[in-house]
Amino acid sequence: MDAGVKGARVLLGVTGGIAAYKAASLTSALVQRGANVDVIMTAEAERFVAPLTFASLTARPVYTSLWDAPERIPHIRLVREAQVVLVAPATAQCIAKLALGLADDLLSTALLAARVPIAIAPAMNATMYEREATQEHLAILRDRGCTIVEPEEGYLAEGERGVGRLASEERLLETLERLLTPASLAGMRVAITAGPTREAFDPVRFVSNAASGATGIALAREAARRGAEVTLLLGPTQLEPPLGVRTVRVLTAQSMLDAALAHAIGSDVTIATAAVADWRPTEYAAQKRKKDAGVLDVHFEQTPDVLAALGDRKGETFLVGFAAETQEHERNARDKMRRKHLDAIVANDVSSERGFGLVENALVLFWGNDGRKDLGRAEKDVLAARLWDAIEGIRACS
Ligand SMILES: Cc1cc2nc3c(=O)[nH]c(=O)nc-3n(C[C@H](O)[C@H](O)[C@H](O)COP(=O)(O)O)c2cc1C
């Protein structure tokens, strides 16, 4: 499925607030993600940033007036060509005009003519933002189906602190990714386990593994973009969980099991990507073990099997496991799928430079008696989209 910002036509409206300078960085990020960006600036926005900045970043003309080339009716043409419109930053003035249906410049006229999704990212002084008039206008726009990307709390240009800072670039980009991705998982509950687990044998030492959680995080992000209600059960990792996903932090195999039983049972789809420790130290020393003891003598016992526990209780859940294999991928993966009562399994080749911790990976999906789909070698977010396409396809046929 082609989706997201890559290759999409994005119309960016920039209005006259201090945060207009941030729209330049956003434009660059969109272009780097492969979007085709048209920019409309209000007259007041031009007081803060020069159109040349956006023209240079997009390699396209910047539109500032209804009257530059009236024979091509720019406000209609621009919104008809766009797949999504984002106004960032959106001034109180622009929000009021949109709520009232006023159309006295190119941006407000284009917004009135738009039939595609509109996202509005307010940015202003906290008092202006909290004012009843502004809040009522935003409520009207929300009711009409606009996506409001709420401003954040923090330092404001006039030296005050409060709610009014333009939403972060990451949130703006994620909003566009969502609006540009078909909501094929809308109404579905998805649970994903991700990351390593950590088993301590004294207050400062533990055994763990090299999993980063990147694959599960990418799958959670993609499911949320497709409209699912996503719970991510995340082991210890430096990576940030995706926006718009409910994240439950876990540490040990036992806590992953507890969280999985609490959150994954009853979901429509569960994907278990976590590299849960197979063994844990039998003893935990309350004080740090001293080096002078010489040899470190640690014994291990098996941890509870999270995937098997989910398989035993899966009910109607479509349960997908991951098998990190270094050899005989298909035989080992299918064997694991049967033993643990999974609906499908993804073989993850960790024998070479692929797999754990890296941006790229190579995955093969197996299901049923002979279902097999090679998802190829690609970046983890690309593979996440391909895996969801495959899972949706299998579920549609079953
Ligand atoms: C220095 C300065 C900064 C401003 N910053 C903001 C702002 O952050 N948010 C806002 O809503 N209005 C801000 N304004 C007021 C808008 O520029 C003003 O309402 C203008 O009419 C908005 O026009 P536009 O929505 O057509 O761009 C600022 C004005 C000045 C002079």
The ligand as a Gaussian input file, in Angstrom:
#p B3LYP/6-31G(d) Opt

LIG

0 1
 C        5.770000      40.381000      16.622000
 C        4.414000      39.750000      16.453000
 C        4.239000      38.418000      16.737000
 C        2.982000      37.813000      16.595000
 N        2.859000      36.494000      16.921000
 C        1.650000      35.915000      16.818000
 C        1.481000      34.557000      17.155000
 O        2.438000      33.855000      17.531000
 N        0.255000      34.011000      17.046000
 C       -0.822000      34.733000      16.625000
 O       -1.941000      34.192000      16.582000
 N       -0.683000      36.030000      16.284000
 C        0.506000      36.633000      16.360000
 N        0.654000      37.952000      16.021000
 C       -0.496000      38.675000      15.511000
 C       -0.732000      38.349000      14.035000
 O        0.419000      38.658000      13.273000
 C       -1.929000      39.128000      13.529000
 O       -3.102000      38.686000      14.167000
 C       -2.109000      39.003000      12.028000
 O       -3.240000      39.744000      11.636000
 C       -2.258000      37.560000      11.587000
 O       -2.473000      37.518000      10.211000
 P       -2.578000      36.175000       9.408000
 O       -3.368000      35.233000      10.214000
 O       -3.269000      36.558000       8.125000
 O       -1.185000      35.718000       9.131000
 C        1.903000      38.576000      16.145000
 C        2.086000      39.917000      15.827000
 C        3.320000      40.500000      15.981000
 C        3.480000      41.952000      15.630000

